[in-house]
Amino acid sequence: MFDTTEAQAFLQRRFGSQEGFVAIALGVGGYFKEHSYEFKAWKEHQFKWPKEEETLLWSIEKAVEAYGTTDVYVCPVLRSTEARTKRNGLASKTVFADLDGVISWPEQLDPYLEVVSSGSSDHYHIYIQLTEAVSVQQLEIFNKALLNATKGDRGKWANNTVLRLPGSTNHKHGSSVGVKQLRRSDIKPADLREDGIAIQVLYVKDYRQRKNSAFLVNLAGM
C-alpha cells in the first residue's frame, strides 16, 4: 500500500521548485538478523526533480505492487548527480533528526518541528524547514545540534541519510504500519534570530575539532 498523495505532499514540502535528483531507496523482503533489520534486496533509484515528480511516484507505487513487502526511504537532501554520496548533496532547507525510544525535545523548538511517525512504536523523524537554503556543511552542523537537543540517532546526521517516506509502509515488526506526517509548521529564521532561540545554546560535540564547545546554532546561517 502506497499513499501517493501523502508522499507527494511531503516531497513538495521538502524540495519545492529546487532542481536536482531525489534519491529513493527500496528495501525489499525485510527480515531480522539477530538485532539488525536487513533486506533481501536493496534498490536505489534517482529521479530528476521536479521534472520527474510524477514518474517517481508512479515508479514507487508500481515497485511496491511488484515486490510486495517493501520499505521505502528517501534522502531529504537533493543530489547534484544520479547517485547518493556525501559529496553530491545540494544546498538544502531541511534540517532533520531520527528519534528512537525516548522522545523529547526542548519546549522552545515545539512550534517549528514537523513530525513523522516512522511506523515503529516511539520512533519519529523530525524536520525543521528553513525559508532559505544552507550549504550541506552548515546543514550537517544543524543536524548534529538538533540530534543533540532531541537525543536522536547519532548515526543519522549526514546529508546523504535516508529516512522513511511518508505515505509508505513500515514492515519492520511483522505488521504493516503506515508512515505518517503528524503535523507541519513553518519557520521564519529572522524571527528565530530576534528571539535568540533557534536551538538555543547547546553544549554539543564539535565533531571536526573533537572537543566540546558551546555555540548558538542559528538556523538562518552560521
C-alpha positions in Angstrom: 0.0 0.0 0.0 1.4 3.4 -1.0 -0.3 6.7 -0.5 0.9 8.8 -3.4 -0.9 11.9 -2.1 0.8 11.9 1.2 4.2 11.1 -0.3 3.8 13.9 -2.9 2.9 16.5 -0.3 6.0 15.5 1.7 8.3 15.7 -1.3 6.9 19.0 -2.4 7.3 20.4 1.1 11.0 19.3 1.2 12.1 20.3 -2.3 9.7 22.8 -3.7 10.9 24.1 -7.1 14.6 23.4 -6.4 16.2 21.3 -9.1 18.3 18.2 -8.5 17.9 14.5 -8.1 15.7 12.8 -5.5 17.4 9.7 -4.1 14.9 6.9 -3.3 15.8 3.5 -1.7 13.6 0.4 -1.6 14.2 -2.3 1.0 12.6 -5.5 -0.3 11.8 -8.5 1.8 12.8 -7.1 5.2 13.8 -9.6 8.0 15.7 -9.6 11.3 19.2 -11.0 11.5 19.9 -11.1 15.2 19.0 -7.5 16.2 19.6 -5.9 12.8 16.8 -5.3 10.3 18.0 -6.3 6.9 16.7 -6.8 3.4 16.8 -9.5 0.8 17.4 -6.7 -1.8 18.3 -3.0 -1.5 17.5 -1.0 -4.6 18.4 2.7 -5.1 17.0 5.0 -7.8 17.3 8.7 -8.6 14.7 10.9 -10.2 15.2 14.4 -11.6 13.2 16.9 -9.5 10.8 18.4 -10.3 10.7 17.2 -13.9 10.2 13.5 -13.0 8.0 14.0 -9.9 5.1 12.0 -11.4 7.4 9.3 -12.7 9.0 9.0 -9.2 5.6 8.5 -7.5 4.4 6.1 -10.2 7.6 4.1 -10.0 7.4 3.7 -6.2 3.7 2.6 -6.5 4.5 0.0 -9.1 7.5 -1.3 -7.3 5.5 -1.8 -4.1 2.9 -3.7 -6.1 5.5 -5.8 -7.8 7.8 -6.6 -4.8 5.2 -6.9 -2.1 6.8 -6.3 1.3 8.8 -3.1 0.5 10.1 -0.4 2.8 10.5 3.0 1.1 13.2 5.5 2.0 14.0 9.0 0.7 17.0 11.3 1.2 15.8 14.7 2.5 18.5 16.5 0.5 18.6 16.7 -3.3 21.6 15.4 -5.1 23.6 17.1 -7.9 24.0 13.8 -9.8 22.3 10.4 -10.1 24.0 9.0 -7.0 23.8 9.3 -3.2 27.2 10.1 -1.8 28.3 12.6 0.9 29.9 14.8 -1.8 27.0 15.4 -4.1 24.4 17.0 -1.8 22.9 20.3 -2.8 22.1 23.3 -0.6 19.0 22.4 1.5 16.2 24.0 3.5 15.6 20.8 5.5 17.1 20.1 8.9 16.3 16.6 10.2 16.8 14.1 13.0 15.7 10.5 13.7 14.3 9.8 17.2 14.2 6.3 18.6 12.9 5.3 22.1 12.9 8.3 24.4 11.1 11.1 22.6 11.9 14.6 23.8 13.0 18.0 22.7 13.3 21.5 24.2 9.9 23.1 24.5 11.0 26.2 22.6 11.5 24.0 19.5 8.0 22.7 19.5 6.3 25.3 17.2 8.9 24.7 14.5 9.0 20.9 14.3 7.4 18.7 11.6 6.9 15.2 13.0 6.7 12.0 11.0 5.7 8.7 12.7 8.0 6.1 11.2 5.6 3.3 11.8 7.5 1.8 14.7 6.5 2.4 18.3 8.1 5.6 19.7 10.1 6.1 16.6 9.8 9.5 14.8 11.5 11.6 12.2 11.6 15.3 12.9 12.2 18.1 10.4 12.7 21.9 10.6 12.0 23.6 7.3 14.0 26.7 6.6 12.9 29.6 4.5 16.3 29.7 2.8 18.8 27.0 1.8 22.1 26.4 3.6 25.2 24.5 2.4 25.4 20.8 3.2 28.3 21.6 5.6 26.0 24.0 7.6 23.1 21.6 7.3 25.2 18.8 8.9 26.1 21.1 11.8 22.5 21.9 12.3 21.5 18.2 12.1 24.1 17.3 14.8 22.8 20.1 17.0 19.2 19.0 16.5 20.0 15.4 17.4 21.9 16.5 20.5 18.9 18.7 21.5 16.5 15.8 21.0 18.7 12.8 21.9 18.3 11.5 18.4 20.0 8.7 16.5 23.7 9.8 16.3 24.2 7.8 13.1 21.8 9.9 11.0 23.0 13.4 10.5 24.9 13.2 7.2 23.4 14.9 4.1 23.0 11.6 2.3 21.0 9.9 5.0 17.8 8.2 4.0 14.6 8.2 6.2 11.2 6.5 5.7 9.0 8.3 3.1 5.5 9.3 4.5 2.8 7.5 2.6 4.8 4.3 2.6 4.5 1.3 4.9 6.8 0.1 7.6 7.1 -3.7 7.6 9.8 -3.9 10.3 7.8 -5.6 13.1 5.8 -8.1 11.1 2.8 -5.9 10.6 2.1 -3.3 8.0 2.1 0.2 9.6 1.8 3.4 7.7 4.5 6.1 7.8 2.5 9.3 8.5 3.2 13.0 8.8 1.6 14.1 12.0 1.9 17.9 11.7 3.5 20.6 9.7 4.8 24.1 10.7 6.6 26.9 9.1 9.7 28.6 10.4 11.0 32.1 9.9 14.7 32.3 10.6 14.5 36.1 11.1 12.1 35.6 14.0 14.5 33.0 15.4 17.3 35.5 15.3 15.3 38.1 17.1 14.1 35.7 19.8 17.6 34.2 20.1 16.1 30.7 20.5 16.8 28.7 17.4 18.1 25.5 19.0 19.3 27.6 22.0 22.9 27.5 23.3 23.7 23.8 23.2 26.7 22.0 24.6 27.4 19.7 21.7 30.3 17.7 20.4 32.3 19.6 17.8 33.0 16.7 15.5 35.6 18.5 13.5 37.8 19.6 16.4 36.9 16.7 18.6 36.2 18.8 21.6 33.2 20.1 23.5 32.1 23.6 22.6 29.1 25.8 23.3 27.6 27.7 20.4 24.4 29.2 19.2 23.0 27.3 16.3 21.2 29.9 14.1 19.0 28.2 11.5 19.3 31.1 9.1 23.1 30.7 8.8 26.4 30.5 10.7 
